[in-house]
Amino acid sequence: MRPAKAIAVGHNGAVKRALPTFALLVCLSAPLCAPVAAQDATAAYAPATGDASVDRHLADINDYASRYPASFADEMARYYTVPRAYVEAMQQQPDWTAGDIFMACALAQIVGQPCRAVVREWSRDHEGGWKAVAGRLQAEPGTAQYRRLRSALQATYRRWDRPAPVGEK
């Protein structure tokens, strides 16, 4: 009686064993790559508000809205008085992120202008980031209007029952 062979004999035997192992490794490593891609996308987003905490919130809003686009649109329509259809249309624009939509509409509400006016201002010139746009609207960091923006962010996170993003340590 011959012992059973654990290894297939033949010139394709090694390929037959290696391919399933390779496929298994690829499948198991795919979830490990997703957080890296998400981190890269978050790292690439630079709203340049002049306030690191607000920048982190806006990047986190991008993550939230990518998972819950309808909830994000509801938030903007209900609490920032922006037509839901307008928010949904903005979400489809390749140059606009949810963080930018939030910033435009929250700033608009704080300075007493329609969201479309701030969207136009950002579209016209945003080379200096949101800090420059907020400055042109007299709502730069450190002003009472900017403190209202930070309060609006906190209120949004309370409604979402979402923890505020924490800075790097």
C-alpha positions in Angstrom: 0.0 0.0 0.0 1.4 3.4 -1.0 0.9 6.5 1.2 -1.4 9.1 -0.2 0.4 12.0 -1.8 -0.4 15.4 -0.4 1.1 17.1 -3.5 -0.2 16.5 -7.0 2.3 15.3 -9.4 2.5 16.7 -12.8 3.9 19.7 -14.5 0.8 21.9 -13.7 0.6 20.7 -10.1 2.5 23.6 -8.7 0.3 26.1 -10.6 -2.9 24.5 -9.4 -1.8 24.8 -5.8 -0.3 28.3 -6.2 -3.2 29.9 -8.0 -5.8 29.2 -5.2 -3.3 30.3 -2.6 -2.6 33.5 -4.5 -6.3 34.2 -5.0 -7.0 33.6 -1.3 -4.2 36.1 -0.4 -5.6 38.7 -2.8 -9.1 38.3 -1.4 -7.9 38.5 2.2 -5.7 41.5 1.7 -8.3 43.6 -0.2 -10.1 44.9 2.9 -6.7 45.9 4.3 -6.2 48.2 1.2 -9.5 50.0 1.5 -8.7 52.0 4.7 -5.4 53.1 3.0 -7.4 54.3 0.0 -9.9 56.1 2.3 -7.0 57.7 4.2 -5.4 58.8 0.9 -8.7 60.4 -0.2 -9.1 62.1 3.2 -5.5 63.3 3.2 -5.9 64.7 -0.3 -8.9 66.8 0.7 -7.6 70.2 1.9 -10.4 72.7 2.5 -7.9 75.2 3.9 -10.3 76.9 6.4 -7.5 78.2 8.5 -8.8 76.0 11.4 -7.5 72.5 11.7 -10.6 71.3 13.6 -13.0 72.6 11.0 -10.8 71.0 8.3 -11.1 67.6 10.1 -14.8 68.0 10.4 -15.2 68.8 6.7 -13.1 65.8 5.7 -15.2 63.6 8.1 -18.4 65.0 6.5 -17.1 63.8 3.2 -16.9 60.3 4.7 -20.3 60.5 6.3 -22.0 61.8 3.1 -20.3 59.1 1.0 -22.1 56.5 3.2 -25.3 58.4 3.9 -25.9 60.8 1.0 -29.6 61.1 1.6 -29.1 61.9 5.3 -26.6 64.5 4.4 -29.0 66.1 1.9 -31.7 66.0 4.5 -29.5 67.8 7.0 -28.6 70.5 4.6 -32.3 71.0 3.5 -33.7 70.9 7.0 -31.2 72.9 9.0 -29.4 75.1 6.4 -32.4 76.0 4.4 -31.0 74.7 1.1 -33.4 73.0 -1.4 -32.8 69.3 -1.2 -32.6 69.1 -5.0 -29.9 71.7 -5.0 -27.8 69.7 -2.5 -28.3 66.5 -4.5 -27.3 68.3 -7.7 -24.2 69.7 -6.0 -23.3 66.2 -4.7 -23.2 65.1 -8.4 -20.7 67.8 -9.3 -17.2 66.4 -9.6 -15.5 69.6 -8.2 -17.7 69.7 -5.1 -17.4 67.5 -2.0 -19.9 67.2 0.8 -17.5 69.1 3.1 -17.5 72.0 0.6 -21.2 71.9 0.2 -21.6 72.0 4.0 -19.1 74.9 4.3 -20.8 76.9 1.5 -24.3 76.5 2.9 -23.3 77.0 6.6 -21.3 80.1 5.8 -24.2 81.4 3.7 -26.6 81.0 6.6 -24.2 82.7 9.0 -23.6 85.7 6.8 -27.2 86.0 5.7 -26.8 85.1 2.0 -28.3 82.3 -0.1 -26.1 79.2 -0.4 -25.9 79.8 -4.2 -24.2 83.1 -3.6 -21.4 81.4 -1.6 -21.2 78.6 -4.1 -20.7 81.3 -6.8 -18.0 83.0 -4.6 -16.1 79.7 -4.1 -16.4 78.9 -7.8 -15.2 82.3 -8.8 -12.0 82.1 -6.7 -11.0 79.5 -4.2 -7.3 79.6 -4.6 -6.9 80.6 -0.9 -9.2 77.9 0.3 -12.3 78.4 2.5 -10.3 80.8 4.7 -10.0 83.3 1.8 -13.7 82.9 0.8 -14.8 83.3 4.5 -12.6 86.4 4.7 -14.3 87.9 1.6 -17.6 87.3 3.4 -16.4 88.9 6.7 -16.5 85.5 8.5 -12.8 84.6 8.8 -11.5 82.5 11.7 -11.6 84.3 15.0 -14.8 86.3 14.3 -18.2 85.9 15.9 -19.5 84.5 12.6 -16.8 81.9 12.5 -17.6 80.8 16.0 -21.2 80.4 14.9 -19.9 78.1 12.1 -18.1 76.0 14.6 -21.3 75.8 16.7 -23.2 74.7 13.6 -20.7 71.9 13.0 -21.1 70.7 16.6 -24.9 70.8 16.3 -24.8 68.8 13.1 -22.7 66.2 14.8 -25.1 66.0 17.7 -28.0 65.4 15.3 -26.0 62.7 13.5 -25.1 61.2 16.9 -21.6 61.1 15.5 -18.4 61.7 17.5 -16.4 64.7 16.4 -13.2 63.8 14.5 -10.1 63.9 16.7 -6.8 65.5 15.6 -3.6 63.6 15.1 -1.7 63.0 18.3 
